[in-house]
Every structure is written in structure tokens, then in C-alpha cells.
Amino acid sequence: METGLVLPAGAFLFYLALVGWLLRRMERKIRTVRPVFPQWGVKLKGISKRVATATGKCDSCGGRVVGGS
């Protein structure tokens, strides 16, 4: 590797690692605040999450949904 590219390449790899870590951290935080359907014991996501947040009920069976922890 050329000497003039060592510092920029290292900075780029550091940047990629930082972005990856931040994305993983964001996904974990999003996962913890998803609404939970107590009958199934699962956290809702996608359209089910949006319907449950707006109505307070499961889009499949109409059961009451509680907020995430």
C-alpha cells in the first residue's frame, strides 16, 4: 500500500466501523420501544406496529396491545 493512502484508508475504515456501530445501536433502541402484543408475547413491527400505535389494537385479531418497555 502506498504511504500516502495509509491515513485516509485508516480513517475510512474507522468511519465505516463507527457507522456500523451506530446503526446497530439504533436498531436495538427501535426494537425496545416496539409495542408488545401480550397474547403472543411478540413485539409488533411494520404495518402491524403502525396500526397498533394508532388504534391500540392488534390488526390481526383486534386484541389490546400494550406499549414496549
N, CA, C and O atoms as a GROMACS GRO file, in nm:
protein
  276
    1MET      N    1   0.085  -0.118   0.000
    1MET     CA    2   0.000   0.000   0.000
    1MET      C    3   0.089   0.124   0.000
    1MET      O    4   0.192   0.128   0.068
    2GLU      N    5   0.049   0.220  -0.075
    2GLU     CA    6   0.125   0.343  -0.085
    2GLU      C    7   0.119   0.420   0.046
    2GLU      O    8   0.015   0.422   0.111
    3THR      N    9   0.228   0.483   0.086
    3THR     CA   10   0.238   0.554   0.213
    3THR      C   11   0.135   0.665   0.223
    3THR      O   12   0.083   0.689   0.333
    4GLY      N   13   0.104   0.734   0.116
    4GLY     CA   14   0.009   0.845   0.119
    4GLY      C   15  -0.135   0.801   0.138
    4GLY      O   16  -0.222   0.885   0.166
    5LEU      N   17  -0.164   0.672   0.123
    5LEU     CA   18  -0.300   0.622   0.137
    5LEU      C   19  -0.328   0.558   0.272
    5LEU      O   20  -0.443   0.524   0.302
    6VAL      N   21  -0.227   0.540   0.353
    6VAL     CA   22  -0.245   0.471   0.481
    6VAL      C   23  -0.339   0.548   0.572
    6VAL      O   24  -0.433   0.489   0.625
    7LEU      N   25  -0.317   0.675   0.592
    7LEU     CA   26  -0.401   0.756   0.680
    7LEU      C   27  -0.544   0.767   0.628
    7LEU      O   28  -0.637   0.745   0.706
    8PRO      N   29  -0.568   0.802   0.500
    8PRO     CA   30  -0.706   0.808   0.452
    8PRO      C   31  -0.777   0.672   0.457
    8PRO      O   32  -0.896   0.666   0.489
    9ALA      N   33  -0.707   0.565   0.427
    9ALA     CA   34  -0.768   0.432   0.432
    9ALA      C   35  -0.804   0.396   0.576
    9ALA      O   36  -0.911   0.340   0.600
   10GLY      N   37  -0.718   0.427   0.669
   10GLY     CA   38  -0.747   0.401   0.810
   10GLY      C   39  -0.866   0.483   0.859
   10GLY      O   40  -0.951   0.432   0.932
   11ALA      N   41  -0.871   0.609   0.818
   11ALA     CA   42  -0.984   0.695   0.857
   11ALA      C   43  -1.114   0.643   0.797
   11ALA      O   44  -1.218   0.646   0.863
   12PHE      N   45  -1.110   0.596   0.673
   12PHE     CA   46  -1.229   0.542   0.608
   12PHE      C   47  -1.278   0.416   0.680
   12PHE      O   48  -1.398   0.401   0.703
   13LEU      N   49  -1.187   0.328   0.715
   13LEU     CA   50  -1.226   0.206   0.786
   13LEU      C   51  -1.283   0.238   0.924
   13LEU      O   52  -1.378   0.175   0.969
   14PHE      N   53  -1.224   0.338   0.991
   14PHE     CA   54  -1.276   0.382   1.120
   14PHE      C   55  -1.418   0.436   1.103
   14PHE      O   56  -1.506   0.406   1.184
   15TYR      N   57  -1.439   0.516   0.998
   15TYR     CA   58  -1.570   0.573   0.970
   15TYR      C   59  -1.673   0.462   0.945
   15TYR      O   60  -1.785   0.468   0.997
   16LEU      N   61  -1.637   0.362   0.865
   16LEU     CA   62  -1.729   0.250   0.839
   16LEU      C   63  -1.764   0.175   0.967
   16LEU      O   64  -1.880   0.138   0.987
   17ALA      N   65  -1.666   0.152   1.052
   17ALA     CA   66  -1.692   0.083   1.179
   17ALA      C   67  -1.784   0.166   1.268
   17ALA      O   68  -1.875   0.112   1.332
   18LEU      N   69  -1.761   0.296   1.272
   18LEU     CA   70  -1.845   0.385   1.353
   18LEU      C   71  -1.989   0.386   1.303
   18LEU      O   72  -2.082   0.376   1.383
   19VAL      N   73  -2.008   0.396   1.172
   19VAL     CA   74  -2.143   0.396   1.116
   19VAL      C   75  -2.212   0.262   1.143
   19VAL      O   76  -2.330   0.260   1.178
   20GLY      N   77  -2.142   0.152   1.128
   20GLY     CA   78  -2.198   0.021   1.158
   20GLY      C   79  -2.241   0.009   1.304
   20GLY      O   80  -2.348  -0.043   1.333
   21TRP      N   81  -2.158   0.056   1.394
   21TRP     CA   82  -2.190   0.052   1.537
   21TRP      C   83  -2.313   0.137   1.568
   21TRP      O   84  -2.400   0.095   1.643
   22LEU      N   85  -2.319   0.257   1.510
   22LEU     CA   86  -2.433   0.346   1.533
   22LEU      C   87  -2.563   0.288   1.477
   22LEU      O   88  -2.668   0.301   1.540
   23LEU      N   89  -2.557   0.225   1.360
   23LEU     CA   90  -2.676   0.162   1.303
   23LEU      C   91  -2.725   0.046   1.389
   23LEU      O   92  -2.846   0.031   1.411
   24ARG      N   93  -2.633  -0.036   1.438
   24ARG     CA   94  -2.670  -0.148   1.525
   24ARG      C   95  -2.733  -0.098   1.654
   24ARG      O   96  -2.831  -0.154   1.703
   25ARG      N   97  -2.676   0.009   1.710
   25ARG     CA   98  -2.728   0.067   1.834
   25ARG      C   99  -2.869   0.125   1.811
   25ARG      O  100  -2.957   0.107   1.895
   26MET      N  101  -2.890   0.193   1.698
   26MET     CA  102  -3.020   0.249   1.665
   26MET      C  103  -3.125   0.138   1.650
   26MET      O  104  -3.237   0.152   1.698
   27GLU      N  105  -3.089   0.030   1.583
   27GLU     CA  106  -3.182  -0.081   1.564
   27GLU      C  107  -3.223  -0.143   1.697
   27GLU      O  108  -3.339  -0.177   1.716
   28ARG      N  109  -3.128  -0.158   1.788
   28ARG     CA  110  -3.160  -0.212   1.922
   28ARG      C  111  -3.258  -0.121   1.995
   28ARG      O  112  -3.353  -0.170   2.057
   29LYS      N  113  -3.235   0.010   1.989
   29LYS     CA  114  -3.324   0.104   2.057
   29LYS      C  115  -3.464   0.103   1.996
   29LYS      O  116  -3.563   0.110   2.068
   30ILE      N  117  -3.472   0.094   1.864
   30ILE     CA  118  -3.602   0.086   1.798
   30ILE      C  119  -3.674  -0.040   1.841
   30ILE      O  120  -3.794  -0.038   1.867
   31ARG      N  121  -3.602  -0.151   1.848
   31ARG     CA  122  -3.661  -0.279   1.886
   31ARG      C  123  -3.719  -0.275   2.028
   31ARG      O  124  -3.820  -0.341   2.054
   32THR      N  125  -3.656  -0.201   2.120
   32THR     CA  126  -3.703  -0.199   2.259
   32THR      C  127  -3.831  -0.118   2.278
   32THR      O  128  -3.902  -0.139   2.376
   33VAL      N  129  -3.863  -0.026   2.187
   33VAL     CA  130  -3.982   0.057   2.205
   33VAL      C  131  -4.100   0.012   2.118
   33VAL      O  132  -4.202   0.080   2.114
   34ARG      N  133  -4.087  -0.100   2.049
   34ARG     CA  134  -4.199  -0.152   1.971
   34ARG      C  135  -4.311  -0.196   2.064
   34ARG      O  136  -4.284  -0.248   2.173
   35PRO      N  137  -4.436  -0.178   2.023
   35PRO     CA  138  -4.548  -0.227   2.106
   35PRO      C  139  -4.546  -0.380   2.115
   35PRO      O  140  -4.504  -0.449   2.021
   36VAL      N  141  -4.591  -0.431   2.230
   36VAL     CA  142  -4.591  -0.576   2.254
   36VAL      C  143  -4.734  -0.626   2.259
   36VAL      O  144  -4.820  -0.566   2.325
   37PHE      N  145  -4.760  -0.735   2.190
   37PHE     CA  146  -4.890  -0.799   2.198
   37PHE      C  147  -4.881  -0.907   2.305
   37PHE      O  148  -4.815  -1.009   2.284
   38PRO      N  149  -4.948  -0.887   2.421
   38PRO     CA  150  -4.930  -0.978   2.534
   38PRO      C  151  -4.977  -1.121   2.508
   38PRO      O  152  -4.920  -1.215   2.564
   39GLN      N  153  -5.078  -1.140   2.426
   39GLN     CA  154  -5.128  -1.274   2.400
   39GLN      C  155  -5.024  -1.358   2.325
   39GLN      O  156  -5.012  -1.478   2.350
   40TRP      N  157  -4.949  -1.296   2.234
   40TRP     CA  158  -4.847  -1.366   2.160
   40TRP      C  159  -4.710  -1.354   2.225
   40TRP      O  160  -4.625  -1.440   2.207
   41GLY      N  161  -4.689  -1.246   2.300
   41GLY     CA  162  -4.559  -1.222   2.360
   41GLY      C  163  -4.454  -1.175   2.261
   41GLY      O  164  -4.335  -1.192   2.284
   42VAL      N  165  -4.497  -1.117   2.150
   42VAL     CA  166  -4.404  -1.069   2.049
   42VAL      C  167  -4.418  -0.918   2.031
   42VAL      O  168  -4.523  -0.860   2.059
   43LYS      N  169  -4.310  -0.858   1.983
   43LYS     CA  170  -4.313  -0.716   1.952
   43LYS      C  171  -4.358  -0.700   1.807
   43LYS      O  172  -4.309  -0.769   1.718
   44LEU      N  173  -4.450  -0.608   1.786
   44LEU     CA  174  -4.504  -0.586   1.652
   44LEU      C  175  -4.411  -0.498   1.571
   44LEU      O  176  -4.340  -0.415   1.626
   45LYS      N  177  -4.412  -0.517   1.439
   45LYS     CA  178  -4.329  -0.434   1.351
   45LYS      C  179  -4.402  -0.411   1.220
   45LYS      O  180  -4.501  -0.478   1.190
   46GLY      N  181  -4.354  -0.317   1.143
   46GLY     CA  182  -4.412  -0.287   1.012
   46GLY      C  183  -4.551  -0.227   1.025
   46GLY      O  184  -4.577  -0.144   1.112
   47ILE      N  185  -4.641  -0.271   0.937
   47ILE     CA  186  -4.777  -0.218   0.936
   47ILE      C  187  -4.851  -0.253   1.065
   47ILE      O  188  -4.933  -0.174   1.112
   48SER      N  189  -4.821  -0.369   1.122
   48SER     CA  190  -4.884  -0.407   1.248
   48SER      C  191  -4.849  -0.309   1.358
   48SER      O  192  -4.934  -0.274   1.440
   49LYS      N  193  -4.725  -0.263   1.361
   49LYS     CA  194  -4.681  -0.165   1.461
   49LYS      C  195  -4.755  -0.034   1.442
   49LYS      O  196  -4.800   0.027   1.540
   50ARG      N  197  -4.768   0.011   1.318
   50ARG     CA  198  -4.836   0.138   1.292
   50ARG      C  199  -4.983   0.132   1.330
   50ARG      O  200  -5.036   0.226   1.389
   51VAL      N  201  -5.050   0.022   1.298
   51VAL     CA  202  -5.191   0.006   1.333
   51VAL      C  203  -5.207   0.000   1.484
   51VAL      O  204  -5.297   0.062   1.540
   52ALA      N  205  -5.120  -0.076   1.552
   52ALA     CA  206  -5.128  -0.089   1.697
   52ALA      C  207  -5.101   0.044   1.766
   52ALA      O  208  -5.165   0.076   1.867
   53THR      N  209  -5.008   0.123   1.714
   53THR     CA  210  -4.978   0.252   1.773
   53THR      C  211  -5.095   0.348   1.756
   53THR      O  212  -5.127   0.423   1.848
   54ALA      N  213  -5.160   0.345   1.642
   54ALA     CA  214  -5.271   0.436   1.615
   54ALA      C  215  -5.399   0.396   1.687
   54ALA      O  216  -5.472   0.483   1.736
   55THR      N  217  -5.427   0.266   1.694
   55THR     CA  218  -5.556   0.221   1.748
   55THR      C  219  -5.546   0.156   1.886
   55THR      O  220  -5.646   0.150   1.958
   56GLY      N  221  -5.428   0.108   1.923
   56GLY     CA  222  -5.413   0.036   2.050
   56GLY      C  223  -5.458  -0.109   2.040
   56GLY      O  224  -5.467  -0.178   2.141
   57LYS      N  225  -5.485  -0.155   1.916
   57LYS     CA  226  -5.534  -0.292   1.897
   57LYS      C  227  -5.453  -0.364   1.791
   57LYS      O  228  -5.395  -0.301   1.702
   58CYS      N  229  -5.449  -0.494   1.801
   58CYS     CA  230  -5.379  -0.578   1.702
   58CYS      C  231  -5.457  -0.574   1.570
   58CYS      O  232  -5.580  -0.580   1.570
   59ASP      N  233  -5.386  -0.565   1.458
   59ASP     CA  234  -5.451  -0.560   1.329
   59ASP      C  235  -5.503  -0.697   1.285
   59ASP      O  236  -5.588  -0.705   1.196
   60SER      N  237  -5.454  -0.805   1.345
   60SER     CA  238  -5.498  -0.940   1.307
   60SER      C  239  -5.625  -0.983   1.381
   60SER      O  240  -5.721  -1.029   1.320
   61CYS      N  241  -5.622  -0.968   1.515
   61CYS     CA  242  -5.732  -1.022   1.595
   61CYS      C  243  -5.809  -0.916   1.673
   61CYS      O  244  -5.914  -0.946   1.730
   62GLY      N  245  -5.758  -0.793   1.676
   62GLY     CA  246  -5.829  -0.687   1.747
   62GLY      C  247  -5.802  -0.683   1.896
   62GLY      O  248  -5.865  -0.605   1.968
   63GLY      N  249  -5.709  -0.768   1.945
   63GLY     CA  250  -5.676  -0.769   2.088
   63GLY      C  251  -5.602  -0.644   2.130
   63GLY      O  252  -5.539  -0.577   2.048
   64ARG      N  253  -5.611  -0.611   2.258
   64ARG     CA  254  -5.546  -0.491   2.312
   64ARG      C  255  -5.395  -0.509   2.313
   64ARG      O  256  -5.344  -0.615   2.350
   65VAL      N  257  -5.324  -0.404   2.272
   65VAL     CA  258  -5.177  -0.406   2.264
   65VAL      C  259  -5.125  -0.309   2.368
   65VAL      O  260  -5.181  -0.202   2.388
   66VAL      N  261  -5.015  -0.348   2.436
   66VAL     CA  262  -4.951  -0.261   2.534
   66VAL      C  263  -4.822  -0.208   2.477
   66VAL      O  264  -4.762  -0.271   2.390
   67GLY      N  265  -4.776  -0.090   2.526
   67GLY     CA  266  -4.653  -0.029   2.477
   67GLY      C  267  -4.531  -0.111   2.516
   67GLY      O  268  -4.536  -0.193   2.607
   68GLY      N  269  -4.420  -0.086   2.445
   68GLY     CA  270  -4.294  -0.155   2.472
   68GLY      C  271  -4.229  -0.106   2.599
   68GLY      O  272  -4.270  -0.005   2.656
   69SER      N  273  -4.125  -0.178   2.643
   69SER     CA  274  -4.056  -0.142   2.766
   69SER      C  275  -3.952  -0.036   2.743
   69SER      O  276  -3.885   0.006   2.837
   0.00000   0.00000   0.00000
